[in-house]
Amino acid sequence: MRYLPKSPTERQEMLESIGAASAEELFSSIPERYRLTEPLKLPGPLSEAEIIQYFKERAAENSSGYASFLGAGVYNHLRSVITDVVIQRGEFLTSYTPYQAEITQGTLQAIFEFQTLMCQLTGQEVANASMYDGSTATTEAVLMAERLTGRRRVLVARSLHPEYRDVLRTYGRNCGSLLEELPYAKDGTLDVAALTRSLRGDVAAVVVQSPNFFGVIEETAELARLVKNSGALLVVAITEGVSLGLVKPPAEADIVAMEGQSFGLAPSYGGPFVGVIASRDKFVRQLPGRLAGETTDTEGRRGFVLTLATREQHIRREKATSNICTNQALCALAATVHLTLLGKEGLREMAQQNLSKAAFALGELEKIPAVRRAFAGPFFNEFTVELPRSVKLVNAQLLEEKIIGPFVLGTAYPELTKHALVCVTETTTRAQIEKLAVALRRILERPL
Amino acid sequence: MTTKINKATRHTSQNEGLIFEKSSPGKRAFELPPLDVPIVDANALLGAHHRHDGVEHFPEVSEIEVLRHFTRLSTWNYAIDLGMYPLGSCTMKYNPRVNEFVARLEGLATEHPYQPQELSQGCLKVLRLLERCLLEITGMDAITLQPAAGAQGELTGLLLIRAYLEKQGNARKKVLIPDSAHGTNPATAVIAGYEVENIKSESHGQIDVDKLRDLVTENVAALMITNPSTLGIFEQRIPEIAEILHAKGALLYMDGANMNALTGITRPGDFGVDVMHLNLHKTFSTPHGGGGPGTGPVAMKKFLEPFRPVPVLVEKEGGRLALDSNRADSIGRVKAFVGNFGLLVRALAYILAYGPGVRQATEDAVINANYIRKNLEGVFDLPYELPSMHEVVFSDAIQKKNGVNTMDIAKRLIDYGFHPYTTAFPLIVPGALMIEPTESESKEECDLFIEAMRAIAQEAAENPALVKSAPHTTRVRRLDEVGAARKPILRWKPTDKPEGRLHHAHKTPHPEPTPTV
């Protein structure tokens, strides 16, 4: 087998050195009746060429050739080949967690740069080495807020990504969080009156997403003022990081939880992505996950180490801030390379293109008499439109035109079955937008 | 010092500051295609109070500078691609490159998790086949591929147990965890809402079955066991352990971190395990990437199946595959979307490459560990003498007499061209040297390792100061971890001077070779 670097003779020599007659003998500590006597029933072995062939066949059974208007937490953005060149370097790809700092300075410095970029983007003072994804980062932000306030009630905007809310519920149910949902207002932003009513002295955290799941940008500065008065913490989730190229970051928030997929990571049918958690310096001891810090070596040279590990499970065991063990190091590296390539101007320009194309798309769709913008609040690259009929049915017809239609809000919001969440990024062409508008008009003109 | 080192030779590496220190306004490394729609006034659309003019102090550099920056950083890392990485319990095996290739294919990497399922049959078939392979390997009945990492797999497993027991009427209070377990186990149990009770190992490093019998009551939800244990030893009484638990209605959770010792040889589902997670980044070769991403599928017995996280992969009429989120008894979602699909692709590619021949990989991993054990026994103290499987745990008891501890030996190993073994773990072995070579090492590489370890043992006896001040050949020497934690510097600030803010008085410039080898 090509991955195994031993000849039969070498194997024999090694067994002789060990003093074993056969490899089987090395497994004698396993009770005999539990040892397999037959080979496993697995497909293969396949050569490299056959493996490629198998996956190419699977790839051909997916959505190639379709234009897509899906976002809803996973976005299609331009990615430079440089990012992939860097993260495929074996020294990054096949290295372990940098516990041995002297021979992992590359990974450690890259993490330090990632932490810095995330602080700059989110307007926060400290960011960790990354979390699994946006959904678990949001959940960890809530648990962190509970530890910091000693409170258990958590108010969660209904306009937070439905799957993030699901994950919060899964963790919260067992950690003792008391989750309550806050409605959205007519313009798609958080219902401030409802928030004010619910905001009492026992609230640990208020969780909002911005731009929210309907694409609407929240007034996070104003929300922060309201929340602060009650002694609760404001957690702002961000699923579309590119928005931060133009939209002011939620610097007033106490904790920011972000999905970093937009920064150079492929949609990849849902993962792996990279979660970001950022907060204020004073809360760092309650931050979960790994942190890289600057220090010096015995000769005074700058170097980096994993630090503040006394928060973590491998030291504190059951008293740790979280059970998280890994970060998403390679994804965080991809994000670091990608954002470094984009730089200040590139990110701003990419954001500007997203906004322009989304505005153009909304304009085109609004020209169709039966299509209506659903929420008046400002948006970035996603917006919600209301159709005169079920989006699900419309999408089925769009598929015939080789278009993957917008996200069906009705799947997560029973009251919004006629509402579609349209996403347009810099990768969506004008021609695709116009094709969607033409197809949608034609479909809606047809009787049901 | 005149030790001859056969594996490594020093070479020059490039110096490189932080990317922020190279930034200069106006430089660019990325250009977008021209905008094909009218440009809009962001102020008008977003509202002036929402808008800013770009992220302050974001880097502004050119493409060649970006590539060089990260290439230079990469050369400061050790990696499997450079040589043996014998970190115990981490299973640092070869990461086949075809796996990277197929995970990036157009039609797989490009797919959106919300695209219609009729346009995702290729992705779903990959998931289905991987599920089947992992069930065959573990001998279990059902599986979820969603958890993002081993620790999240543990949590998922405990939540399954909790949901099942709740349905029986009592979720129970406690989870039992052996003192040899990895730190994630107790941390996970707490997040799952359980109290942790530790069980001490008996004198051979195995679970103390008599003690276990006393501890298992109607209040115990589960025992979390790692098998082979973190000592690299198979829990020989595991069927009995399962019986004790089951007799009281408690379940057996197995941490599958060490599945590399069992694959193709024996199956947890056959010896009484109710639920377990797998670390695809260990046994199934997805790259560690400097600390993630991982993936932690959870396999289980039939009676736990209704509680699996959503979405669940189901087969409809005509063999069409679908994701079903409508499951009344599900524990819910543990992360957004179906799972770390890109890594699941890599793991499947790994399994397909071996097929049933995966047993040979397991045998080779165990041969390597035992070969190293045999050749280092006596040179290093072996605290537990039961047969080793995929890893061997020594202690620094012999070298301690000269004031040299496991960390010193590990750091000296770096000078010999190897990544250190695991030092701080398992906790039940003071001064542990936990060595896991994996199947990816040739006899030659194992011999070089043995030679290095013997040479270091000799140095520890004859010149302990040399070992205690190692490494001598790295870009940086031992780093001030205490200082780093006392006054944390966790990001770059525009006011920072190049090359850091600390201890400028006695700063030594790069490169500063200390000729000791």
Interface residues (C-beta under 8 A of the other chain):
Chain A: M1 R2 Y3 L4 P5 K6 E10 R11 E13 M14 L15 S17 I18 G19 A20 A23 L26 F27 S28 S29 I30 P31 Y34 R35 L36 P39 L40 K41 L42 P43 G44 P45 L46 E48 E50 I51 I52 Y54 F55 K56 E57 R58 A59 A60 E61 N62 S63 S64 Y66 S68 L70 A72 G73 V74 N76 L78 S80 I82 D84 V85 V86 I87 Q88 R89 G90 E91 F92 L93 T94 S95 Y96 T97 P98 Q100 A101 E102 I103 T104 Q105 G106 T107 Q109 A110 I111 F112 E113 Q115 T116 L117 C119 Q120 L121 E125 V126 A127 A129 S130 Y132 D133 G134 S135 T136 H161 E163 Y164 D166 V167 R169 T170 Y171 R173 N174 C175 G176 I217 A221 L244 G245 L246 V247 K248 P249 A266 P267 S268 Y269 G270 G271 P272 V274 V284 R290 L291 A292 G293 E294 T295 T296 D297 T298 E299 G300 R301 R302 G303 F304 V305 T307 L308 A309 T310 E312 Q313 H314 I315 R316 R317 E318 A320 S322 N323 I324 C325 T326 N327 Q328 A329 L330 C331 L333 V337 L339 T340 L341 L342 G343 K344 E345 G346 L347 R348 E349 M350 Q352 Q353 L355 S356 K357 A359 F360 P378 F380 N395 L399 I404 F407 E426 T429 R430 I433
Chain B: E16 L18 I19 F20 S23 K27 R28 A29 F30 E31 L32 P33 L35 D36 V37 P38 I39 V40 A42 L45 L46 G47 H49 H50 R51 H52 D53 G54 V55 E56 H57 F58 P59 E60 V61 E63 V66 L67 H69 F70 T71 R72 L73 S74 T75 W76 N77 Y78 A79 I80 D81 L82 Y85 L87 C90 M92 Y94 N95 P96 V98 E100 F101 V102 A103 R104 L105 E106 G107 L108 A109 T110 E111 H112 P113 Y114 Q115 P116 L119 S120 Q121 G122 C123 K125 V126 L129 C133 E136 I137 A148 A149 G150 A151 Q152 E154 L155 L159 R162 H182 G183 T184 P186 A187 T188 A189 V190 I191 A192 G193 V196 I233 F234 Q236 P239 G264 I265 T266 R267 D270 F271 P287 H288 G289 G290 G291 G292 P293 G294 T295 P309 V310 I331 G332 R333 V334 K335 A336 F337 V338 G339 N340 F341 G342 L343 V345 A349 I351 L352 A353 Y354 G355 P356 G357 V358 R359 Q360 A361 E363 D364 V366 I367 N368 N370 Y371 R373 K374 N375 L386 P387 M389 A410 K411 I414 H419 P420 A424 F425 E439 S440 E441 S442 K443 E445 C446 P471 T474 R475 V476 R477 R478 L479 D480 E481 G483 A484 A485 P488 I489 L490 R491 W492 E499 G500 R501 L502 H503 H504 A505 H506 K507 T508 P509 H510 E512
